[in-house]
Amino acid sequence: MTSRESEWLEAVKRGDDEAFSHLVDAYQKPVYNLCYRMLGNVNSAEDAAQETFLRAYKSISRYDTSRSFVTWLLSIASHYCIDQLRKKHIQSFSTDDEEYAWMAPVDPNPLPETVITMKEKQAQVQSLLSVLNPKDRAAVILRYWYGYSYVEIGNALSLTVSAVKSRLHRAKRELAKTWEYQKTGMLANGRVRNES
């Protein structure tokens, strides 16, 4: 935790709303990205990110300063998204929201072909993630997009380390099986796969 972050957290605990806005500014992108990857829809992700910050604000007095703040915040986001997925029983993704793609291009002015390819890959990844159950999806996102350790994922999702490893192993198998099915399905439909 940075000293600046510690100052903001202490100020928030004293009732300083402006200090909380600094925390929102600092972490809105990772929270939104996690919510988008979990829910697959821009509007749902925006709502979930907003709800995450609202819940964090309301429970800031219970925040354990020995934990990483961003881990705590992403844990709130993960649990909220899992609850939303369970409530709605959705396992889908939106391709209408591609202008808000969750993986920003490295090049600020990419060629049109690059943008199209990137959007196709992002939709494909989102489609793959949508086959996983919500907790497995959260574990995969926290591990492979945020680089969380097994212990951090366990803390964020209220799982043991062995349960995290098991979920990740099962999720990787499921993703590989789905990927293989999509590839062979595309070939069987007479489409030519782009190998770029």
PAGULO-915548 format. One line per 10 residues: number of its first residue (from 1); their letters; for each residue x, y, z of N, C-alpha, C, O, CB. Coordinates in steps of 0.001 Angstrom, whole numbers, plus 500000, padded with zeros to 6 digits. Glycine has a CB too. Layout:
BEGIN
NUM	A	X/Y/Z/X/Y/Z/X/Y/Z/X/Y/Z/X/Y/Z ~ ...
This chain:
BEGIN
1	MTSRESEWLE	500856/498826/500000/500000/500000/500000/500899/501233/500000/501848/501315/500780/499027/500000/501231 ~ 500605/502172/499141/501401/503394/499073/501034/504310/500232/499960/504188/500821/501191/504115/497722 ~ 501937/505224/500548/501647/506160/501646/500472/507064/501276/499681/507449/502137/502898/507016/501983 ~ 500365/507395/500005/499253/508220/499524/497919/507483/499731/496936/508065/500189/499449/508580/498020 ~ 497914/506201/499385/496728/505381/499555/496349/505291/501038/495172/505367/501390/496957/503977/498969 ~ 497359/505127/501903/497106/505073/503352/496487/506365/503849/495570/506354/504671/498405/504793/504117 ~ 496998/507482/503341/496444/508793/503731/494983/508908/503306/494138/509360/504079/497271/509946/503104 ~ 494691/508497/502073/493315/508564/501583/492397/507688/502420/491295/508100/502780/493246/508142/500115 ~ 492855/506472/502733/492033/505557/503520/491752/506113/504914/490627/506029/505407/492717/504197/503629 ~ 492762/506670/505533/492553/507276/506856/491585/508451/506769/490728/508617/507636/493895/507742/507457
11	AVKRGDDEAF	491717/509259/505733/490819/510410/505542/489384/509934/505305/488437/510529/505819/491297/511287/504350 ~ 489227/508863/504531/487893/508325/504272/487265/507844/505575/486083/508079/505826/487956/507172/503244 ~ 488057/507173/506399/487552/506687/507686/487108/507841/508585/486261/507663/509460/488624/505856/508396 ~ 487686/509020/508364/487275/510213/509124/486100/510932/508461/485633/511951/508969/488456/511180/509269 ~ 485619/510406/507325/484454/510990/506669/484760/511911/505501/483881/512646/505053/483671/511733/507657 ~ 485983/511886/505002/486386/512747/503885/485991/512099/502559/486664/511182/502089/487916/513019/503922 ~ 484898/512575/501956/484410/512017/500699/485364/512283/499533/485458/511471/498613/483044/512587/500380 ~ 486061/513397/499567/486994/513711/498482/488147/512705/498443/488630/512345/497369/487546/515142/498644 ~ 488578/512257/499615/489639/511245/499664/489152/509950/499017/489922/509261/498348/490086/510984/501129 ~ 487877/509619/499216/487351/508404/498591/487316/508562/497074/487538/507595/496345/485939/508081/499129
21	SHLVDAYQKP	487039/509775/496597/487024/509984/495142/488414/509742/494551/488528/509317/493401/486543/511417/494803 ~ 489472/510007/495325/490830/509696/494852/491021/508188/494712/491646/507722/493760/491890/510278/495819 ~ 490481/507430/495663/490566/505971/495582/489789/505452/494373/490242/504539/493683/490032/505327/496877 ~ 488626/506034/494123/487828/505642/492967/488607/505919/491688/488678/505071/490799/486473/506389/492952 ~ 489190/507109/491600/489984/507455/490412/491142/506478/490217/491441/506080/489091/490524/508892/490529 ~ 491787/506097/491307/492955/505222/491221/492590/503794/490806/493378/503120/490143/493676/505196/492556 ~ 491389/503330/491196/491055/501919/490995/489840/501663/490120/489412/500515/489995/490831/501286/492304 ~ 489276/502687/489516/488075/502455/488717/488339/501557/487504/487482/500752/487139/487504/503781/488254 ~ 489492/501682/486888/489774/500866/485705/489906/499384/486049/489258/498566/485397/491049/501352/485028 ~ 490726/498990/487056/490800/497559/487356/489474/496978/487845/489158/495827/487545/491866/497312/488393
31	VYNLCYRMLG	488702/497757/488588/487400/497270/489061/486455/497079/487876/485799/496045/487760/486783/498255/490094 ~ 486389/498076/487001/485528/497968/485822/485951/496788/484948/485108/496018/484488/485567/499274/485006 ~ 487268/496647/484719/487766/495560/483875/487364/494195/484424/486929/493323/483673/489285/495642/483749 ~ 487511/494013/485738/487114/492746/486333/485618/492524/486147/485193/491431/485772/487483/492708/487825 ~ 484827/493545/486406/483366/493417/486270/482975/493114/484826/482076/492309/484581/482663/494706/486746 ~ 483641/493752/483878/483320/493492/482474/483677/492065/482090/482913/491391/481399/484055/494481/481562 ~ 484842/491605/482541/485245/490236/482222/484300/489228/482855/484030/488175/482279/486677/489975/482688 ~ 483803/489548/484029/482880/488634/484713/481498/488646/484059/480905/487591/483833/482759/489010/486196 ~ 480990/489839/483755/479604/489968/483313/479443/490038/481796/478388/489689/481266/479000/491187/483928 ~ 480497/490494/481089/480473/490503/479637/479578/491545/479009/479227/491427/477835/480065/489195/479162
41	NVNSAEDAAQ	479202/492558/479757/478294/493577/479245/478686/494921/479841/478901/495022/481049/476811/493230/479576 ~ 478782/495950/479013/479223/497269/479465/478318/497839/480555/478805/498281/481596/479277/498228/478290 ~ 477009/497832/480324/476092/498419/481299/476129/497681/482629/476157/498303/483691/474678/498421/480752 ~ 476128/496368/482566/476200/495573/483800/477515/495812/484521/477545/495893/485749/476036/494077/483492 ~ 478609/495927/483763/479922/496165/484368/479981/497535/485030/480543/497679/486116/481027/496046/483314 ~ 479407/498537/484383/479379/499878/484979/478582/499869/486274/479009/500443/487276/478778/500900/483995 ~ 477421/499216/486253/476598/499119/487462/477339/498374/488568/477312/498784/489728/475268/498414/487151 ~ 477999/497277/488199/478725/496469/489184/479902/497247/489773/480162/497169/490974/479225/495162/488542 ~ 480606/497990/488937/481734/498795/489429/481228/499861/490402/481827/500090/491453/482498/499460/488246 ~ 480134/500499/490043/479554/501518/490920/479122/500895/492257/479368/501457/493324/478345/502202/490230
51	ETFLRAYKSI	478484/499739/492178/478051/499041/493394/479250/498612/494237/479186/498646/495466/477196/497813/493034 ~ 480333/498214/493592/481547/497832/494307/482069/498990/495134/482387/498828/496312/482620/497356/493332 ~ 482158/500155/494518/482668/501315/495256/481708/501753/496355/482143/502186/497422/482922/502477/494301 ~ 480424/501644/496105/479440/501976/497129/479591/501038/498329/479588/501487/499475/478007/501894/496554 ~ 479722/499747/498066/479899/498776/499152/481214/499004/499891/481270/498897/501116/479852/497345/498602 ~ 482261/499316/499149/483550/499593/499789/483443/500817/500690/483960/500820/501807/484653/499805/498728 ~ 482778/501843/500208/482615/503072/500994/481852/502785/502291/482236/503248/503365/481876/504151/500167 ~ 480769/502019/502174/479943/501723/503343/480663/500845/504363/480384/500924/505560/478662/501047/502909 ~ 481586/500010/503894/482244/499093/504827/483717/499416/505046/484474/498561/505506/482114/497680/504327 ~ 484130/500627/504726/485541/501018/504845/486050/500891/506279/487237/500645/506494/485732/502453/504358
61	SRYDTSRSFV	485172/501056/507253/485606/500938/508652/486014/499506/508986/486761/499289/509940/484488/501398/509601 ~ 485537/498524/508216/485886/497122/508455/487082/496663/507613/487509/495513/507715/484686/496237/508162 ~ 487617/497558/506790/488759/497190/505957/489976/496910/506846/490332/497711/507709/489076/498315/504930 ~ 490600/495758/506612/491782/495327/507355/493021/495867/506647/493359/495416/505552/491839/493765/507476 ~ 493691/496821/507261/494832/497486/506616/496028/496556/506408/496983/496928/505726/495264/498677/507443 ~ 495990/495352/506986/497084/494420/506727/496922/493760/505346/497863/493151/504835/497142/493343/507835 ~ 495739/493881/504753/495482/493359/503406/495711/494460/502380/495652/495647/502701/494035/492800/503292 ~ 495969/494058/501163/496084/495014/500068/494702/495622/499796/493705/494903/499736/496661/494328/498781 ~ 494651/496925/499634/493371/497585/499391/492760/497133/498068/491562/496862/497996/493546/499105/499398 ~ 493579/497053/497026/493054/496668/495717/492555/495225/495741/491570/494905/495076/494131/496842/494632
71	TWLLSIASHY	493217/494355/496492/492741/492976/496622/491376/492960/497300/490469/492249/496867/493752/492116/497422 ~ 491236/493736/498348/489960/493838/499065/488867/494361/498135/487755/493835/498109/490100/494761/500301 ~ 489196/495396/497378/488238/496012/496462/487827/495029/495356/486642/494906/495045/488836/497291/495845 ~ 488792/494342/494770/488478/493371/493717/487723/492166/494275/486956/491522/493559/489762/492905/493025 ~ 487940/491869/495533/487174/490807/496182/485700/491198/496267/484820/490378/496006/487737/490513/497591 ~ 485438/492436/496629/484058/492934/496674/483436/492848/495282/482304/492392/495122/484012/494400/497203 ~ 484192/493292/494280/483696/493254/492897/483419/491820/492446/482388/491549/491831/484709/493916/491946 ~ 484335/490906/492750/484167/489502/492350/482906/488903/492959/482108/488272/492266/485392/488674/492767 ~ 482735/489107/494262/481567/488542/494942/480264/489141/494405/479271/488433/494238/481670/488778/496455 ~ 480275/490433/494140/479071/491066/493607/478732/490487/492227/477577/490166/491949/479259/492603/493520
81	CIDQLRKKHI	479743/490358/491375/479513/489816/490030/479042/488365/490088/478144/487969/489345/480794/489916/489189 ~ 479642/487585/490960/479202/486192/491118/477734/486160/491525/476955/485370/490991/480074/485449/492172 ~ 477359/487009/492463/475947/487072/492885/475037/487453/491726/473961/486877/491566/475774/488080/494031 ~ 475461/488417/490920/474643/488845/489777/474486/487712/488762/473401/487503/488220/475270/490080/489098 ~ 475562/486994/488512/475493/485876/487572/474574/484778/488094/473816/484177/487332/476891/485310/487311 ~ 474645/484527/489369/473772/483505/489949/472310/483924/489875/471439/483117/489550/474164/483229/491403 ~ 472048/485195/490180/470668/485693/490156/470066/485601/488766/468921/485179/488603/470614/487134/490645 ~ 470822/485989/487789/470294/486059/486426/470486/484768/485650/469916/484591/484574/470948/487188/485683 ~ 471292/483866/486200/471597/482608/485516/472078/482868/484089/471663/482204/483139/470361/481691/485500 ~ 472968/483854/483972/473462/484158/482638/474839/483556/482428/475662/483511/483342/473503/485666/482410
91	QSFSTDDEEY	475066/483111/481252/476374/482624/480834/476643/483171/479426/477142/482458/478555/476440/481045/480865 ~ 476308/484427/479225/476432/484988/477884/477375/486171/477881/477883/486589/478921/475070/485404/477346 ~ 477597/486693/476708/478431/487869/476571/477810/488780/475533/476966/488364/474739/479879/487490/476188 ~ 478244/490034/475553/477717/491002/474612/478782/491364/473595/479915/491683/473956/477217/492253/475339 ~ 478419/491314/472330/479356/491772/471306/478959/493155/470808/479618/493723/469937/479410/490775/470132 ~ 477873/493696/471368/477439/495034/470965/478277/496123/471616/478205/497283/471210/475977/495237/471312 ~ 479059/495772/472607/479759/496763/473400/481255/496796/473092/482060/497105/473970/479541/496491/474868 ~ 481623/496488/471886/483033/496333/471576/483835/497625/471685/485050/497575/471877/483176/495782/470207 ~ 483185/498780/471567/483969/500003/471692/484493/500192/473108/485379/501015/473340/483136/501203/471285 ~ 483944/499427/474062/484418/499470/475432/485233/498225/475757/485239/497758/476896/483246/499607/476399
101	AWMAPVDPNP	485911/497699/474765/486646/496442/474935/487560/496525/476146/488157/497563/476431/487464/496111/473672 ~ 487653/495410/476844/488354/495381/478119/489856/495291/478006/490547/495356/479024/487872/494252/478915 ~ 490384/495144/476817/491822/495089/476688/492259/496202/475741/492074/496101/474528/492287/493694/476181 ~ 492830/497247/476289/493196/498406/475489/494365/498072/474567/495268/497329/474952/493551/499593/476393 ~ 494351/498617/473349/495462/498368/472440/496735/499060/472914/496686/500125/473531/495107/498834/471034 ~ 497869/498440/472618/499147/499033/472980/499384/500273/472130/499853/501295/472632/500299/498016/472803 ~ 499064/500185/470856/499242/501291/469924/498055/502245/470050/496912/501821/469879/499386/500773/468461 ~ 498303/503539/470349/497181/504467/470492/496454/504746/469169/495307/505193/469185/497674/505768/471078 ~ 497097/504490/468039/496478/504686/466726/496649/503436/465872/497373/503459/464877/497088/505912/466011 ~ 495983/502339/466256/496182/501109/465502/495533/501177/464133/494607/501955/463900/495634/499931/466271
111	LPETVITMKE	496033/500354/463239/495448/500250/461903/494063/499618/462014/493816/498854/462947/496362/499417/460953 ~ 493156/499915/461089/491808/499338/461145/491809/497811/461212/490997/497215/461920/491013/499782/459941 ~ 492737/497176/460464/492803/495711/460484/493154/495205/461883/492634/494185/462335/493839/495203/459460 ~ 494048/495936/462562/494456/495561/463915/493292/495671/464870/493100/494803/465722/495613/496434/464396 ~ 492514/496728/464739/491347/496928/465606/490340/495799/465410/489802/495266/466380/490680/498294/465318 ~ 490091/495441/464169/489126/494370/463874/489609/493046/464464/488841/492327/465103/488912/494228/462341 ~ 490879/492730/464248/491439/491492/464776/491362/491474/466299/491006/490458/466895/492892/491319/464315 ~ 491698/492607/466930/491673/492701/468383/490254/492501/468914/490055/491795/469902/492227/494056/468840 ~ 489283/493110/468271/487892/492968/468712/487416/491524/468571/486686/491016/469422/486976/493905/467908 ~ 487833/490875/467497/487464/489466/467307/488064/488597/468405/487394/487717/468946/487927/488966/465925
121	KQAQVQSLLS	489330/488845/468731/489994/488071/469777/489348/488336/471148/489175/487414/471945/491502/488412/469818 ~ 488995/489595/471411/488364/489932/472685/487006/489264/472812/486654/488763/473880/488218/491447/472828 ~ 486249/489254/471736/484938/488588/471761/485121/487090/471955/484328/486450/472645/484149/488869/470453 ~ 486157/486533/471354/486421/485106/471488/486797/484760/472927/486314/483769/473474/487538/484675/470526 ~ 487652/485569/473538/488032/485335/474936/486812/485469/475837/486606/484648/476731/489138/486324/475380 ~ 486004/486495/475607/484803/486682/476422/483856/485500/476262/483234/485064/477230/484088/487988/476041 ~ 483748/484987/475057/482914/483819/474802/483436/482611/475565/482658/481865/476160/482856/483515/473304 ~ 484743/482416/475548/485338/481308/476285/485069/481442/477782/484696/480469/478439/486846/481240/476021 ~ 485260/482648/478322/485038/482856/479755/483587/482608/480148/483307/482187/481271/485442/484269/480149 ~ 482677/482865/479237/481255/482742/479556/480826/481306/479835/479762/481092/480416/480432/483297/478427
131	VLNPKDRAAV	481630/480309/479434/481248/478919/479693/481576/478499/481119/481075/477478/481590/481945/477989/478710 ~ 482406/479265/481812/482815/478902/483164/481762/479326/484182/481040/480302/483974/484167/479539/483504 ~ 481681/478579/485290/480779/479029/486349/481384/480285/486979/482587/480510/486846/480549/477900/487428 ~ 480592/481098/487654/481062/482403/488131/482326/482377/488997/483205/483218/488812/479981/483043/488901 ~ 482436/481431/489939/483629/481411/490795/484863/480996/490016/485948/481531/490244/483423/480466/491976 ~ 484710/480046/489097/485851/479651/488268/486282/480808/487373/487475/481048/487187/485502/478415/487412 ~ 485310/481516/486827/485601/482671/485975/486375/483725/486772/487359/484282/486285/484290/483276/485402 ~ 485925/483990/487991/486608/484975/488843/488034/484531/489139/488960/485342/489094/485833/485185/490162 ~ 488215/483256/489441/489560/482740/489733/490481/482902/488526/491627/483328/488669/489491/481256/490147 ~ 489982/482564/487342/490781/482689/486113/491159/484152/485871/492311/484455/485562/490000/482127/484892
141	ILRYWYGYSY	490202/485042/486009/490467/486472/485769/491480/487006/486773/492423/487701/486394/489159/487294/485851 ~ 491293/486686/488046/492227/487182/489063/493632/486616/488855/494622/487307/489096/491722/486823/490467 ~ 493720/485367/488410/495038/484739/488219/495729/485234/486954/496894/485627/486999/494895/483221/488161 ~ 495025/485217/485835/495686/485443/484563/495621/486877/484053/496412/487249/483187/495101/484551/483553 ~ 494712/487685/484559/494695/489097/484158/495302/489995/485226/495886/491031/484910/493270/489544/483862 ~ 495167/489603/486483/495680/490435/487565/496920/489857/488221/497558/490528/489032/494617/490633/488600 ~ 497274/488621/487885/498486/488017/488410/498424/487691/489892/499461/487641/490552/499630/488917/488160 ~ 497234/487468/490428/497091/487162/491846/497666/485782/492150/497604/484868/491329/495612/487233/492269 ~ 498223/485658/493343/498707/484362/493813/497514/483511/494222/496395/484010/494336/499703/484529/495001 ~ 497761/482218/494442/496686/481326/494894/496118/481799/496230/494910/481735/496457/497202/479878/495021
151	VEIGNALSLT	496996/482273/497106/496553/482754/498423/495660/483987/498263/494613/484089/498904/497776/483088/499324 ~ 496079/484917/497408/495271/486128/497195/493910/485791/496590/492894/486369/496975/496017/487114/496283 ~ 493893/484861/495649/492617/484446/495048/491747/483783/496112/490546/484040/496197/492851/483473/493849 ~ 492366/482932/496917/491632/482278/498001/491014/483287/498944/489855/483150/499335/492545/481347/498774 ~ 491790/484309/499315/491265/485366/500194/490135/486133/499523/489123/486438/500154/492384/486336/500594 ~ 490308/486442/498250/489305/487227/497532/487999/486469/497346/486923/487066/497381/489844/487646/496183 ~ 488086/485152/497147/486895/484358/496836/486453/483444/497978/485554/482621/497808/487151/483528/495611 ~ 487087/483591/499139/486773/482767/500317/486932/481279/500012/486040/480475/500281/485341/483050/500802 ~ 488086/480932/499445/488405/479545/499096/489746/479158/499713/490565/480023/500021/488439/479354/497553 ~ 489966/477865/499892/491286/477396/500306/492208/477420/499093/491747/477482/497954/491212/475962/500926
161	VSAVKSRLHR	493503/477372/499345/494469/477366/498245/494260/476135/497367/494327/476230/496142/495916/477399/498789 ~ 494008/474983/497984/493791/473776/497172/492523/473894/496339/492475/473393/495215/493712/472532/498068 ~ 491501/474546/496872/490271/474754/496090/490537/475689/494912/489992/475494/493826/489146/475332/496985 ~ 491370/476697/495125/491722/477622/494041/492452/476853/492938/492123/476985/491759/492608/478799/494572 ~ 493438/476054/493326/494201/475277/492337/493278/474333/491570/493386/474194/490352/495332/474473/493027 ~ 492383/473696/492290/491451/472769/491660/490538/473503/490677/490320/473032/489561/490615/472044/492726 ~ 490012/474644/491088/489134/475424/490214/489877/475891/488967/489336/475834/487863/488564/476631/490969 ~ 491115/476353/489138/491886/476817/487990/492198/475660/487037/492124/475819/485818/493187/477486/488457 ~ 492543/474508/487590/492821/473344/486757/491576/472944/485965/491647/472703/484760/493311/472166/487621 ~ 490443/472876/486650/489184/472510/485994/488807/473558/484945/488352/473210/483856/488049/472361/487038
171	AKRELAKTWE	488995/474827/485268/488652/475904/484332/489528/475847/483087/489032/476038/481977/488795/477274/485011 ~ 490826/475587/483254/491716/475490/482099/491315/474330/481191/491350/474450/479967/493168/475323/482557 ~ 490938/473215/481798/490466/472079/480994/489202/472440/480226/489068/472120/479045/490204/470858/481887 ~ 488280/473108/480907/487015/473496/480270/487263/474501/479142/486662/474403/478072/486046/474097/481316 ~ 488147/475462/479388/488466/476452/478352/489122/475788/477144/488801/476113/476001/489390/477544/478918 ~ 490036/474863/477400/490712/474164/476295/489703/473349/475489/489742/473345/474259/491837/473242/476834 ~ 488810/472666/476182/487797/471852/475499/486884/472750/474650/486568/472416/473508/486956/471041/476532 ~ 486467/473879/475211/485597/474808/474485/486334/475412/473296/485770/475546/472211/485092/475924/475420 ~ 487596/475774/473504/488413/476336/472420/488539/475326/471280/488369/475679/470113/489822/476739/472943 ~ 488831/474095/471611/488972/473057/470596/487655/472850/469849/487642/472693/468628/489435/471738/471237
181	YQKTGMLANG	486558/472851/470588/485246/472689/469975/484947/473849/469020/484440/473642/467917/484157/472594/471057 ~ 485269/475081/469462/485027/476248/468607/485871/476173/467341/485392/476494/466254/485331/477552/469369 ~ 487120/475752/467476/487991/475632/466300/487454/474598/465325/487346/474868/464129/489417/475261/466720 ~ 487118/473418/465827/486633/472365/464937/485251/472706/464407/484923/472356/463274/486603/471016/465661 ~ 484449/473372/465192/483134/473821/464733/483252/474811/463606/482481/474767/462648/482353/474437/465872 ~ 484232/475722/463716/484447/476706/462653/484888/476013/461375/484425/476342/460283/485492/477752/463080 ~ 485792/475045/461525/486274/474343/460339/485171/473501/459716/485064/473400/458494/487472/473462/460690 ~ 484349/472896/460575/483257/472060/460073/482215/472892/459343/481541/472390/458444/482601/471295/461219 ~ 482076/474168/459724/481114/475050/459071/481654/475626/457767/480985/476425/457112/480727/476176/460006 ~ 482860/475219/457393/483407/475657/456116/484135/476991/456175/484565/477516/455147/482316/475744/455119
191	RVRNES	484272/477538/457375/485001/478807/457494/486484/478522/457574/486909/477485/458082/484534/479612/458737 ~ 487252/479444/457071/488702/479311/457135/489184/480083/458351/488854/481253/458544/489387/479828/455825 ~ 489969/479398/459161/490505/480042/460348/491597/481021/459962/492428/480720/459104/491040/479002/461335 ~ 491603/482181/460583/492657/483177/460378/493807/482840/461296/493633/482818/462515/492141/484628/460640 ~ 494982/482575/460746/496133/482164/461546/497058/483323/461882/498210/483089/462247/496907/481098/460820 ~ 496600/484553/461773/497488/485692/462034/497764/485894/463476/498495/486815/463841/496917/486934/461481
